[in-house]
């Protein structure tokens, strides 16, 4: 039987990172406990009273809540001291006078702090490259590539926070706005963590890694602070203040039972796009064909025609054929749809991999970064093979992205669901180690998940979720799917292992084959149980592999959750399904 030790060389984090994570976890638990008390006793009274203007001092003048509001807000964060000092400093330098009675303004200031700190990092990769003390390290092309990734990731984090600031300024906060902001702030944290992951992958130099960690500490703390405020304070204000007459809003479960969910598919696609998913051959803006019968023979030639930040759908039809190229739908390419002639007929194939010097993030054969991306009836492969370690078939960081009737085939890290909100339906995912990984809020429905035979002395893990912050609204939800072997599988196979300290993965109402190890979940580090902050859960699964009486006894493992908990990971609740996909024609289930 394969052992954890035989698998350690494929770990995404080292022992130094593990120690740091454990330290932060202990601190986080203390802060969270204290914050819960403060949130109830201070925030509701002070902030709600402040926003409504009903709380006054004994005199005739309204009470000033500048310091009280800021303290209450910062006390729900993991880093209250940096929150207080940074926002207070920005307030002073910006001459802000109205934030004493406007918690939303304080929240905007917290996000501006994060943007300011991230902006300072844009020159960091170049500074490291040209630093004489690191010249022997940064001369390595793989390290240079990882630092280049950091440049992209820092800018992406800035863009997501700026989008959050814009949304918060456009009008009164609503549930949709807060969900968007929480998603984008979660992504900004993931971006910064991904930069460190890339550095860690390509060098064993702990000094460089620690230098990078120290350099981005202020920005990660500032982003985490903003996310905590959005996840706690603004949600309370929405439900207790801005809801007319303080009436109770229906929960997702109640909405579902009352028939208020018009369809079972998330509403990421407006009515005007329903036809695109229903039609056998939607009208394409550009056609790609290997045989020369289209506008182009290469996908990369076709994407040059995609307009930037378009609010209308741009459709690319890729005819049957094997397209050996790496494709990047960049973040400025919005509302792009790709469709082919079938997951086994239209195939995009590449072979970039970690061993040959490409950081995992950019090993992907196909990258979908622009918001609102759709793929239908296509296959995505990475043919590097198991000996090349991390080699991604598809990476998506596209917010509100949809993959319908698609296949994803590789070995380690096949499908990298990096960030934002994603939905996969009637698709097939094939791989070995951590072959569904990342930190998106992602739901898989009616999918075929197929572990394959790894190299000798290895074992399989289906998922590797990488949530790092307790307030991130991220995780992997697998529902109504089939877990079966791809080939003559003899290696030990687990449902997953925790990549990061708040790893969140749920299997619900799925058919799990008997080849899954009865323990269910694997350790990340040999001999070290994960922290209690992980959330690994199962709900009403079937099949021989769904028996839970021999599951690992870690504090964060829940072999059988209640319906009330499970519904939080449904399409409607987890990725705000009723807001963006209910008009699509793809069969799905918004509830359980």
DAZIUR-V652953 format. One record per residue. RES is the residue in three letters. SS is DSSP state (hx for helix, st for strand, lp for the rest). Layout:
BEGIN
RES_SS ; RES_SS
END
This chain:
BEGIN
UNK_lp ; UNK_lp ; UNK_lp ; UNK_lp ; UNK_hx ; UNK_hx ; UNK_hx ; UNK_hx ; UNK_hx ; UNK_hx ; UNK_lp ; UNK_lp ; UNK_lp ; UNK_lp ; UNK_hx ; UNK_hx ; UNK_hx ; UNK_hx ; UNK_hx ; UNK_hx ; UNK_hx ; UNK_hx ; UNK_hx ; UNK_hx ; UNK_hx ; UNK_hx ; UNK_hx ; UNK_hx ; UNK_hx ; UNK_hx ; UNK_hx ; UNK_hx ; UNK_hx ; UNK_hx ; UNK_hx ; UNK_hx ; UNK_hx ; UNK_hx ; UNK_hx ; UNK_hx ; UNK_hx ; UNK_hx ; UNK_hx ; UNK_hx ; UNK_hx ; UNK_hx ; UNK_hx ; UNK_hx ; UNK_hx ; UNK_hx ; UNK_hx ; UNK_hx ; UNK_lp ; UNK_lp ; UNK_lp ; UNK_st ; UNK_lp ; UNK_lp ; UNK_lp ; UNK_lp ; UNK_lp ; UNK_st ; UNK_lp ; UNK_lp ; UNK_lp ; UNK_hx ; UNK_hx ; UNK_hx ; UNK_hx ; UNK_hx ; UNK_hx ; UNK_hx ; UNK_hx ; UNK_hx ; UNK_lp ; UNK_lp ; UNK_lp ; UNK_lp ; UNK_lp ; UNK_hx ; UNK_hx ; UNK_hx ; UNK_hx ; UNK_hx ; UNK_hx ; UNK_hx ; UNK_hx ; UNK_hx ; UNK_hx ; UNK_hx ; UNK_hx ; UNK_hx ; UNK_hx ; UNK_hx ; UNK_lp ; UNK_lp ; UNK_lp ; UNK_lp ; UNK_hx ; UNK_hx ; UNK_hx ; UNK_lp ; UNK_hx ; UNK_hx ; UNK_hx ; UNK_hx ; UNK_hx ; UNK_hx ; UNK_hx ; UNK_hx ; UNK_hx ; UNK_hx ; UNK_hx ; UNK_hx ; UNK_hx ; UNK_hx ; UNK_hx ; UNK_hx ; UNK_hx ; UNK_hx ; UNK_hx ; UNK_lp ; UNK_lp ; UNK_hx ; UNK_hx ; UNK_hx ; UNK_hx ; UNK_hx ; UNK_hx ; UNK_hx ; UNK_lp ; UNK_hx ; UNK_hx ; UNK_hx ; UNK_hx ; UNK_hx ; UNK_hx ; UNK_hx ; UNK_lp ; UNK_lp ; UNK_hx ; UNK_hx ; UNK_hx ; UNK_hx ; UNK_hx ; UNK_hx ; UNK_hx ; UNK_hx ; UNK_hx ; UNK_hx ; UNK_hx ; UNK_hx ; UNK_hx ; UNK_hx ; UNK_hx ; UNK_hx ; UNK_hx ; UNK_hx ; UNK_hx ; UNK_hx ; UNK_hx ; UNK_hx ; UNK_hx ; UNK_hx ; UNK_hx ; UNK_hx ; UNK_hx ; UNK_hx ; UNK_hx ; UNK_lp ; UNK_lp ; UNK_lp ; UNK_lp ; UNK_lp ; UNK_hx ; UNK_hx ; UNK_hx ; UNK_hx ; UNK_hx ; UNK_hx ; UNK_hx ; UNK_hx ; UNK_hx ; UNK_hx ; UNK_hx ; UNK_hx ; UNK_hx ; UNK_hx ; UNK_hx ; UNK_hx ; UNK_hx ; UNK_hx ; UNK_hx ; UNK_hx ; UNK_hx ; UNK_hx ; UNK_hx ; UNK_hx ; UNK_hx ; UNK_hx ; UNK_hx ; UNK_hx ; UNK_lp ; UNK_lp ; UNK_lp ; UNK_hx ; UNK_hx ; UNK_hx ; UNK_hx ; UNK_hx ; UNK_hx ; UNK_hx ; UNK_hx ; UNK_hx ; UNK_hx ; UNK_hx ; UNK_hx ; UNK_hx ; UNK_hx ; UNK_hx ; UNK_hx ; UNK_hx ; UNK_hx ; UNK_hx ; UNK_hx ; UNK_hx ; UNK_hx ; UNK_hx ; UNK_hx ; UNK_hx ; UNK_hx ; UNK_hx ; UNK_hx ; UNK_hx ; UNK_hx ; UNK_hx ; UNK_hx ; UNK_hx ; UNK_hx ; UNK_hx ; UNK_lp ; UNK_lp ; UNK_lp ; UNK_hx ; UNK_hx ; UNK_hx ; UNK_lp ; UNK_lp ; UNK_lp ; UNK_lp ; UNK_lp ; UNK_hx ; UNK_hx ; UNK_hx ; UNK_hx ; UNK_hx ; UNK_hx ; UNK_lp ; UNK_lp ; UNK_lp ; UNK_lp ; UNK_lp ; UNK_lp ; UNK_lp ; UNK_lp ; UNK_lp ; UNK_lp ; UNK_lp ; UNK_lp ; UNK_lp ; UNK_hx ; UNK_hx ; UNK_hx ; UNK_hx ; UNK_hx ; UNK_hx ; UNK_hx ; UNK_hx ; UNK_lp ; UNK_lp ; UNK_lp ; UNK_lp ; UNK_lp ; UNK_lp ; UNK_lp ; UNK_st ; UNK_st ; UNK_st ; UNK_lp ; UNK_lp ; UNK_lp ; UNK_lp ; UNK_lp ; UNK_lp ; UNK_lp ; UNK_st ; UNK_lp ; UNK_lp ; UNK_hx ; UNK_hx ; UNK_hx ; UNK_hx ; UNK_hx ; UNK_hx ; UNK_hx ; UNK_lp ; UNK_lp ; UNK_lp ; UNK_lp ; UNK_lp ; UNK_lp ; UNK_lp ; UNK_lp ; UNK_st ; UNK_st ; UNK_st ; UNK_st ; UNK_st ; UNK_lp ; UNK_lp ; UNK_st ; UNK_st ; UNK_st ; UNK_st ; UNK_lp ; UNK_lp ; UNK_st ; UNK_st ; UNK_st ; UNK_lp ; UNK_lp ; UNK_lp ; UNK_lp ; UNK_lp ; UNK_lp ; UNK_st ; UNK_st ; UNK_st ; UNK_st ; UNK_lp ; UNK_lp ; UNK_lp ; UNK_lp ; UNK_lp ; UNK_lp ; UNK_st ; UNK_st ; UNK_st ; UNK_st ; UNK_st ; UNK_lp ; UNK_lp ; UNK_lp ; UNK_lp ; UNK_lp ; UNK_lp ; UNK_lp ; UNK_lp ; UNK_lp ; UNK_hx ; UNK_hx ; UNK_hx ; UNK_lp ; UNK_lp ; UNK_lp ; UNK_st ; UNK_st ; UNK_st ; UNK_lp ; UNK_lp ; UNK_lp ; UNK_lp ; UNK_lp ; UNK_st ; UNK_st ; UNK_st ; UNK_lp ; UNK_lp ; UNK_st ; UNK_st ; UNK_st ; UNK_st ; UNK_lp ; UNK_lp ; UNK_lp ; UNK_hx ; UNK_hx ; UNK_hx ; UNK_lp ; UNK_st ; UNK_lp ; UNK_lp ; UNK_lp ; UNK_st ; UNK_st ; UNK_st ; UNK_lp ; UNK_lp ; UNK_lp ; UNK_lp ; UNK_st ; UNK_st ; UNK_st ; UNK_st ; UNK_lp ; UNK_lp ; UNK_st ; UNK_st ; UNK_st ; UNK_lp ; UNK_lp ; UNK_st ; UNK_lp ; UNK_lp ; UNK_st ; UNK_st ; UNK_st ; UNK_lp ; UNK_lp ; UNK_lp ; UNK_st ; UNK_st ; UNK_st ; UNK_st ; UNK_st ; UNK_lp ; UNK_lp ; UNK_st ; UNK_st ; UNK_st ; UNK_st ; UNK_lp ; UNK_st ; UNK_st ; UNK_st ; UNK_st ; UNK_st ; UNK_st ; UNK_lp ; UNK_lp ; UNK_st ; UNK_st ; UNK_st ; UNK_st ; UNK_st ; UNK_lp ; UNK_lp ; UNK_st ; UNK_st ; UNK_st ; UNK_st ; UNK_lp ; UNK_lp ; UNK_lp ; UNK_lp ; UNK_lp ; UNK_lp ; UNK_lp ; UNK_lp ; UNK_st ; UNK_st ; UNK_st ; UNK_st ; UNK_st ; UNK_st ; UNK_lp ; UNK_lp ; UNK_lp ; UNK_lp ; UNK_lp ; UNK_lp ; UNK_lp ; UNK_lp ; UNK_lp ; UNK_st ; UNK_st ; UNK_st ; UNK_st ; UNK_st ; UNK_lp ; UNK_lp ; UNK_st ; UNK_st ; UNK_lp ; UNK_lp ; UNK_lp ; UNK_lp ; UNK_lp ; UNK_lp ; UNK_lp ; UNK_lp ; UNK_lp ; UNK_st ; UNK_st ; UNK_st ; UNK_st ; UNK_st ; UNK_lp ; UNK_lp ; UNK_lp ; UNK_lp ; UNK_lp ; UNK_lp ; UNK_st ; UNK_st ; UNK_st ; UNK_st ; UNK_st ; UNK_lp ; UNK_lp ; UNK_st ; UNK_st ; UNK_lp ; UNK_lp ; UNK_lp ; UNK_st ; UNK_lp ; UNK_lp ; UNK_lp ; UNK_lp ; UNK_st ; UNK_st ; UNK_lp ; UNK_lp ; UNK_st ; UNK_lp ; UNK_lp ; UNK_st ; UNK_lp ; UNK_lp ; UNK_lp ; UNK_lp ; UNK_lp ; UNK_lp ; UNK_st ; UNK_st ; UNK_st ; UNK_st ; UNK_st ; UNK_lp ; UNK_lp ; UNK_st ; UNK_lp ; UNK_hx ; UNK_hx ; UNK_hx ; UNK_lp ; UNK_lp ; UNK_lp ; UNK_lp ; UNK_lp ; UNK_lp ; UNK_lp ; UNK_lp ; UNK_lp ; UNK_lp ; UNK_st ; UNK_st ; UNK_lp ; UNK_lp ; UNK_lp ; UNK_lp ; UNK_hx ; UNK_hx ; UNK_hx ; UNK_hx ; UNK_hx ; UNK_hx ; UNK_hx ; UNK_lp ; UNK_hx ; UNK_hx ; UNK_hx ; UNK_hx ; UNK_lp ; UNK_lp ; UNK_hx ; UNK_hx ; UNK_hx ; UNK_lp ; UNK_lp ; UNK_lp ; UNK_lp ; UNK_lp ; UNK_lp ; UNK_lp ; UNK_lp ; UNK_lp ; UNK_lp ; UNK_lp ; UNK_lp ; UNK_lp
END
